[in-house]
Amino acid sequence: MQKKLTMKLAAMIFTVFMLFQTVPALAESIEVLPTMSTVSEAPNRLWVGTFQLVWNKFSDAIIGGPVEFDDYNSPVAAALNEKEFTKDNLDSASYYIKHGTVSPKLKQTIERGIKHKFDETSDILDTFDWSEDPSKYFVYAMLKKDFKFIKAFDKLPEGWFGKNSAPVKYFGINSSSNKALYDNVTVLFYNSENDYAVKLKTKGADQVILYRTNTDKTFNKYYNDILRKTQRYSGSQMFQYRDSLLIPDISLYLETNFPDVEGHTIKGTDIVIDKTIETVDFKMNNEGVKLKSEAAMIAKCLSLAPGNGRDFLFNNTFVLFLVEKGQDVPYYAMRVADVAELNKTGR
């Protein structure tokens, strides 16, 4: 009897141990950043310009200048105040911004606005209290992109990504692909088997830039590296017969907030940011890219209320940017260290 009880207890302890071992630590391995210059230790991290659009509108229309706090020197606020990304870096058809005092009418206006412009509904509006309150300010933005590559890439066999043996779907170009797919790709540079970048062309103004690198930097430094290396590259920028291209399917959905700017009184005002939120819904496959991102902020006024060919294999840590033609600043950035883990967040 004692032996059976001991065995049952051991089995229970083992089961609990395995549960803790198998639950993915998403908060530690995936992080949504407030700016392109934000430092992060998360292996998978991303940035989208939606919350910056909210911050810009809040600082311009409500505060009337940079947002600084009475009791706290916020590094996130300082970075957001730089406004490295603005609505001028986007086609006006790609975003919707609205602000006002909190009321059911404002919520209805936003819902109708995104329905009319994007045929979309919100994932976040219902998380706020919309009881009419003239002492509370609300700022909202949605950024949406849905574009196709010039020609759909070939679907390629599943494989692993980096050190993770979980199967990952891939697309791209191999030796049996139609040469017409070469037109989808511009080689930005190829310096070594671990240092290269390509640009994928689309039917519209959007471009996908993929940068293979083992370095760990902020997104703004990654992007500057791409510009610098592209300018110095003297090799062929045409995708050629012996070249290959391997890109993973990605599907992720993440939601975050920015506590560093919450709960502090803004200098020269009686305004406190109560709540921030940002969501990212990103999908990429052989046909194209879909991105939907929402961000919002609610604040309260306290007083008022060569040779052998080049292999462009993005099957290990890489960085992705989305940028419109003619723009110097991208509107989306992502560092991918584990595709399978990112894809667990998709919906």
NORTA-V911204 format. One record per backbone hydrogen bond with DSSP energy under -1.0 kcal/mol. NH is the residue of the N-H (numbers start at 0). CO is the residue of the C=O. Records with the same first field share a line. If there is no record, write none. Layout:
BEGIN
NH->CO  CO
END
This chain:
BEGIN
4->0
5->1
6->2
7->3
8->4
9->5
10->6
11->7
12->8
13->9
14->10
15->11
16->12
17->13
18->14
19->15
20->16
21->17
22->18
25->23
28->24
29->25
30->43
32->45
43->28
44->334
45->30
46->332
48->330
52->48
53->49
54->50
55->51
56->52
57->53
58->54
59->55
60->56
61->57
62->57
63->58
64->58
69->264
73->71
77->73
78->74
79->75
80->76
82->79
88->85
89->86
93->90
95->141
97->139
99->137
101->135
106->102
107->103
108->104
109->105
110->106
111->107
112->108
113->109
114->110
115->111
116->112
117->113
118->114
119->113
126->123
127->124
132->101
135->132
136->298
137->99
138->296
139->97
140->294
141->95
142->292
143->93
144->290
146->288
148->286
149->200
152->285
153->171
155->169
158->167
160->163
161->314
163->160
167->158
170->246
171->153
172->244
176->173
180->177
181->178
182->179
183->180
184->181
185->198
186->236
187->196
188->196
190->194
191->194
194->191
195->211
196->188
197->209
198->185
199->207
200->183
202->147
206->322
207->199
208->320
209->197
210->318
211->195
219->35
221->217
222->218
223->219
224->220
225->221
226->222
227->223
228->224
229->225
230->226
231->227
232->228
242->239
243->309
244->172
245->311
246->170
248->168
249->283
251->281
253->279
255->277
260->257
261->258
262->272
265->270
266->67
268->265
271->299
273->297
274->297
276->295
277->255
278->293
279->253
280->291
281->251
282->289
283->249
284->287
288->146
289->282
290->144
291->280
292->142
294->140
295->276
296->138
297->274
298->136
299->271
300->134
301->269
307->305
311->243
312->310
313->245
314->312
317->335
318->210
319->333
320->208
321->331
322->206
324->204
326->323
330->321
331->321
332->46
333->319
334->44
335->317
341->337
342->338
344->341
345->342
END
